[in-house]
């Protein structure tokens, strides 16, 4: 994993690598060793973050370089664009040649990148759905789900309650309103097509 992180430095422009490459590699190695000393999970977290950040920073340096000297930065936009594009092509070619010389390492690299991208996308989807996207109800902070538990028994850690509990909770002054529902699958016909669908039978008070 450390070799992969160091290889990602080659994505930066050549001038940037000449000026800052050794320092970046040394910092990556130090940070990785520090994370690894805290355990595999911290090392994995650091690696995933670096795999996401390094390519993004390299692309930013290609298109909006911060390392070019003031004299070079004063070159016309057209010449600067040609220079950056030639460096992008040259650096990408160098990276491709480096990866093709080690097909096994390339497979691990591609797999790690795919895993990191998929993980980030999955985490964002969950966070967006659970935390950022509000429920379509008013006063969502007042909504609760009542579940049962029986520590020490063979029952699941949480389970649905019987209808008798619904009658007791409905009369309790703790809750403003109580509703029940159950989930089941059944056959659903739409036109000439038949399929199994997840259904629910809620009490009218649920709405």
C-alpha positions as CSV (number, residue, x, y, z in Angstrom):
1,X,0.0,0.0,0.0
2,X,2.8,2.4,0.8
3,X,4.4,1.7,-2.6
4,X,1.0,2.6,-4.3
5,X,0.8,5.9,-2.4
6,X,4.4,6.8,-3.4
7,X,3.6,5.8,-7.1
8,X,0.7,8.3,-7.1
9,X,3.2,11.1,-6.8
10,X,4.2,10.5,-10.4
11,X,0.8,11.9,-11.4
12,X,2.0,15.4,-10.5
13,X,3.7,17.6,-13.2
14,X,7.4,17.1,-13.7
15,X,8.4,20.5,-12.5
16,X,6.3,20.1,-9.4
17,X,7.9,16.7,-8.7
18,X,11.4,18.1,-9.1
19,X,10.6,20.8,-6.6
20,X,8.4,19.0,-4.0
21,X,8.5,15.3,-4.9
22,X,11.1,14.2,-2.3
23,X,9.4,16.1,0.5
24,X,6.0,14.7,-0.5
25,X,7.3,11.1,-0.6
26,X,9.0,11.6,2.8
27,X,5.8,13.0,4.3
28,X,3.7,10.2,2.9
29,X,6.1,7.6,4.3
30,X,6.1,9.3,7.7
31,X,2.3,9.7,7.9
32,X,1.8,6.1,6.7
33,X,4.2,4.7,9.3
34,X,2.5,6.7,12.0
35,X,-1.0,5.5,10.9
36,X,0.2,1.9,10.7
37,X,1.7,2.1,14.2
38,X,-1.9,2.7,15.4
39,X,-3.2,-0.4,13.7
40,X,-4.4,-1.7,10.3
41,X,-7.6,0.2,10.4
42,X,-5.9,3.6,10.8
43,X,-3.5,2.6,8.0
44,X,-6.4,1.7,5.7
45,X,-8.2,5.0,6.5
46,X,-5.0,7.0,5.7
47,X,-4.4,5.1,2.5
48,X,-8.0,5.6,1.3
49,X,-7.8,9.3,2.0
50,X,-4.5,9.6,0.3
51,X,-5.7,7.7,-2.8
52,X,-8.6,10.1,-3.1
53,X,-6.6,13.3,-2.4
54,X,-3.4,12.8,-4.3
55,X,-4.9,12.3,-7.8
56,X,-7.2,15.3,-7.2
57,X,-4.3,17.5,-6.1
58,X,-2.3,16.3,-9.2
59,X,-5.1,17.3,-11.5
60,X,-5.4,20.7,-9.8
61,X,-1.6,21.2,-10.2
62,X,-1.9,20.4,-14.0
63,X,-4.7,22.8,-14.6
64,X,-3.9,25.5,-12.1
65,X,-0.3,25.2,-11.1
66,X,1.0,26.7,-7.9
67,X,4.6,25.7,-8.5
68,X,5.4,27.7,-11.6
69,X,7.7,30.7,-11.0
70,X,6.3,34.2,-11.4
71,X,8.2,34.7,-14.7
72,X,6.8,31.5,-16.1
73,X,3.3,32.3,-14.9
74,X,3.4,35.5,-17.0
75,X,3.5,33.5,-20.2
76,X,0.5,33.9,-22.4
77,X,-2.5,31.7,-21.7
78,X,-2.2,29.8,-25.0
79,X,1.5,28.9,-24.5
80,X,0.8,28.0,-20.8
81,X,-2.1,25.7,-21.9
82,X,0.1,23.9,-24.5
83,X,2.8,23.5,-21.9
84,X,0.5,22.0,-19.3
85,X,-1.2,19.7,-21.8
86,X,2.2,18.4,-23.0
87,X,3.2,17.7,-19.4
88,X,-0.1,16.0,-18.7
89,X,0.5,13.7,-21.7
90,X,4.1,13.0,-20.8
91,X,3.3,12.3,-17.1
92,X,0.4,10.1,-17.9
93,X,2.6,8.2,-20.4
94,X,5.3,7.8,-17.7
95,X,2.7,6.5,-15.2
96,X,1.3,4.0,-17.8
97,X,4.7,2.7,-18.6
98,X,5.5,2.3,-14.9
99,X,2.3,0.4,-14.3
100,X,2.6,-1.9,-17.4
101,X,6.0,-3.1,-16.2
102,X,4.4,-4.6,-13.1
103,X,1.0,-6.1,-14.1
104,X,0.4,-7.6,-10.7
105,X,1.0,-4.3,-9.0
106,X,-1.2,-2.6,-11.6
107,X,-4.1,-5.0,-10.8
108,X,-3.8,-4.3,-7.1
109,X,-3.6,-0.5,-7.9
110,X,-6.7,-0.5,-10.0
111,X,-8.6,-2.7,-7.6
112,X,-7.6,-0.4,-4.7
113,X,-8.7,2.7,-6.6
114,X,-12.0,1.0,-7.5
115,X,-12.6,-0.1,-3.9
116,X,-11.8,3.4,-2.6
117,X,-14.1,5.1,-5.1
118,X,-16.9,2.6,-4.5
119,X,-16.5,3.0,-0.7
120,X,-16.6,6.8,-0.9
121,X,-19.7,6.7,-3.2
122,X,-21.4,4.2,-0.8
123,X,-20.6,6.3,2.3
124,X,-21.9,9.5,0.6
125,X,-25.1,7.8,-0.4
126,X,-25.8,6.5,3.1
127,X,-24.9,9.9,4.7
128,X,-27.0,11.8,2.2
129,X,-30.0,9.5,2.7
130,X,-29.8,9.1,6.5
131,X,-28.4,12.4,7.6
132,X,-28.7,15.1,4.9
133,X,-31.9,14.2,3.2
134,X,-34.7,14.9,5.7
135,X,-37.7,12.7,6.2
136,X,-40.9,13.9,4.5
137,X,-42.6,14.7,7.8
138,X,-42.9,17.6,10.1
139,X,-41.1,17.5,13.5
140,X,-39.0,14.5,12.5
141,X,-37.0,14.8,15.8
142,X,-40.2,13.7,17.6
143,X,-40.6,10.4,15.6
144,X,-39.5,7.2,17.3
145,X,-39.7,3.5,16.5
146,X,-40.6,1.2,19.4
147,X,-38.8,-2.2,19.4
148,X,-38.6,-5.0,21.9
149,X,-35.6,-6.7,23.5
150,X,-35.1,-9.7,25.8
151,X,-31.5,-9.8,27.1
152,X,-30.4,-13.3,28.0
153,X,-32.9,-15.0,25.8
154,X,-32.5,-16.7,22.4
155,X,-34.5,-13.9,20.8
156,X,-32.9,-11.4,18.4
157,X,-31.3,-8.3,19.8
158,X,-34.4,-6.4,18.6
159,X,-37.7,-7.6,17.5
160,X,-41.2,-6.4,16.7
161,X,-43.7,-6.2,19.5
162,X,-47.1,-8.0,19.7
163,X,-50.3,-6.1,19.2
164,X,-51.0,-6.2,22.9
165,X,-48.2,-3.7,23.5
166,X,-49.7,-1.4,20.9
167,X,-52.9,-1.2,22.9
168,X,-50.9,-0.3,26.1
169,X,-48.7,2.3,24.4
170,X,-51.8,3.8,22.7
171,X,-53.2,4.6,26.1
172,X,-49.9,5.9,27.5
173,X,-49.6,9.7,28.0
174,X,-45.9,9.5,26.9
175,X,-46.8,9.3,23.2
176,X,-49.0,11.7,21.3
177,X,-49.9,9.0,18.8
178,X,-49.0,5.4,18.0
179,X,-49.3,3.5,14.8
180,X,-48.4,-0.1,13.7
181,X,-47.4,-1.7,10.5
182,X,-46.1,-5.0,9.3
183,X,-44.1,-6.0,6.2
184,X,-44.7,-9.0,3.9
185,X,-44.3,-10.1,0.3
186,X,-47.1,-10.9,-2.0
187,X,-47.9,-11.3,-5.7
188,X,-48.6,-8.1,-7.6
189,X,-50.1,-8.0,-11.1
190,X,-49.5,-5.0,-13.3
191,X,-51.1,-5.4,-16.6
192,X,-50.0,-8.8,-17.9
193,X,-46.9,-9.0,-15.7
194,X,-46.8,-10.7,-12.3
195,X,-44.0,-10.2,-9.7
196,X,-43.4,-10.5,-6.0
197,X,-43.5,-7.2,-4.1
198,X,-42.7,-6.0,-0.6
199,X,-45.9,-4.7,1.0
200,X,-47.1,-3.3,4.2
201,X,-50.4,-3.2,6.1
202,X,-50.3,-0.1,8.4
203,X,-52.9,1.0,10.9
204,X,-54.8,4.1,9.9
205,X,-53.3,6.0,12.9
206,X,-49.8,5.6,11.3
207,X,-50.6,8.3,8.8
